[in-house]
Amino acid sequence: MRTLYTLLFCVLLVACGDKKDDDKTTYLPASNGILNSISVVVDNTLWEGSVGESVREIFAAPLNGLPTDEPMFNLKQIPPQVFDGFATRSRIVLKIEKSDVEATTIIKNNVFAKPQTVAVVRGKTNQDIIAQLKESKARIIDAFNKEEVKEKQRQINKSLLKDEKMENQLGFTVDIPSVYKFGKSEKDFYWLRKALDNSKTIDIMFYEVPMETISEGDSTVVDIIKMRNHITKTKVPGEDGIYMKVEDAFAPAMFKTIIDNKPTYEVRGLWDMEGYTMGGPFITFAIEDKVNKRYLIADGYVYAPSLNKGEYIFEIESIVKSITIK
């Protein structure tokens, strides 16, 4: 009997030990921080010199497709000697370390808190660090953006809009805050609005187009702009022939991304009204859906004169990136 008890004790001890190893992040404190704000842990001397200048050029660069310059991320510098306790709980952290180790960039999750993404950039010299920043900037920005999108989606999921009719009609699911209201619901077109203040709004449109609508290559962005102009003119027209169009004087920027594991075109630019003085930024996603021989289009735009618009475009981006095609 004593042998049996000993065996059971050993089994329980091993099981508890395994669970502790698997769930080690369970004991980390919750992360915090304003959305799209990076805690930059770097020595004051480096921050005030060429390394800090490089960090600001990369991570505080103006966002694409906005009428005025707004930074990609807000930066908060923290000297290493005070990076302790509450300061370590920032959701996204960039650590700059000058040491005798070879130049390298490491990205880790849930190091000091959870959820959290920490990028560590090391080098022997200032030049080594700057080279690493330039070489790894796309990877770091992508990791930080994914962390912040997840956080925004977590906030959105606290109260969701009931949109089953649209999801069933267009064959996808999406998480939209309950503060949005349907402005138009048709068989093949849905338009939602979120009221801000003094007639300012965030708008999102969902629809689908045949695969052949958008060609691959140099004409892709042209096809997307042509498609968007047609939709805004025919589906959301104003009075007396007034309609929305992509602003001619500002060339939209196009990127490739992934949504629901599907290749996606992302276009950012400015819109204005033909026949009326109104305008603002837009962001269009064309999600390739080969199974259904279509592109699912998610298009958002903002009308908020006198306000910064980056956070509103980010909200649209976070909503769209929750899409799952059925």
Secondary structure, DSSP 8 states (H G I E B T S, - for coil): -HHHHHHHHHHHHHHHHHHHHHTGGGGS-B-B--TTEEEEE--HHHHTSHHHHHHHHHHT-B-TT-SS--BSSEEEEE-GGG--GGGGGBSEEEEEEESSS--EEEEEESSSSBS-EEEEEEESSHHHHHHHHHHHHHHHHHHHHHHHHHHHHHHHTTSB---HHHHHHHTEE---BTT-EEEEE-SSEEEEEEE-STT-EEEEEEEEEEGGGS-SSTTHHHHHHHHHHHHHHHHS--STT-EEEE-TTS--EEEEEEETTEEEEEEEEEEEEETEEEEEEEEEEEEEETTTTEEEEEEEEEE-TTS--HHHHHHHHHHHTT-EE-
